[in-house]
Amino acid sequence: MLERLSQALVEGDDLLAADLAKQALAKKISAIDILNKGCTPGMMKAGEMYASGLGGASLTDLLMAGEAMKAVLEVIRPHLKAEKSEVAGKLVIGMVEGDLHTIGKSVVVTMFESAGWEVTDLGEDVPLEKFIQAAKEKNADIIGAASAITGCLDKLKTLKEMIEREKLPVKYMIGGWATGPEYAKAIGAYFARDALAAVQLATELMEEA
């Protein structure tokens, strides 16, 4: 059943995915197992297919997988809370002030949630002070900030400086079409090109910590 759930995510079938999640719960499969053994493999496969172009997978396919993942989360979230599962980590994420792009960030948020992270999504056009405030309130492990337009790149650098000034014990990851590994290195941040890479990097950072 969990394999079928994984495939439903890959195919972006939100109705089937939600129904399979309900069936799994009815069969006493834990919400944690549904997440870790059903959802995560499915989203990872969808991400890999998009990254490699396997089978002609496009961004639309990945977004559909994300929507199916959201449908499953709606079903299992109350049970996850009841089981008091230990989260993989805490992420605060948003598009920096001046940037209104949301599609890529939404995929990243879904991927992190499917991997068991507690995610605080600040949305788009986020003032830098709000990242700092949220990280303090949520006791975040990682701050993720993104920019899809070059005119906002300086915001990413300023946010890094604010994190250091506040001495926040967090890792700082950036992404978005306007960024790249060279820019990340220049400002002292970690970089991930896509949602799959972001989750893998965050997992590695948590293991190191």
Secondary structure, DSSP 8 states (H G I E B T S, - for coil): -HHHHHHHHHTT-HHHHHHHHHHHHHTT--HHHIIIIIIHHHHHHHHHHHHHTGGG--HHHHHHHHHHHHHHHHHHHHHHHHHT---S-EEEEEEBTT----HHHHHHHHHHHHTT-EEEE--SSB-HHHHHHHHHHHT-SEEEEE-SSGGGHHHHHHHHHHHHHHT---EEEEESTT--HHHHHHHT-EE-SSHHHHHHHHHHHHHH-
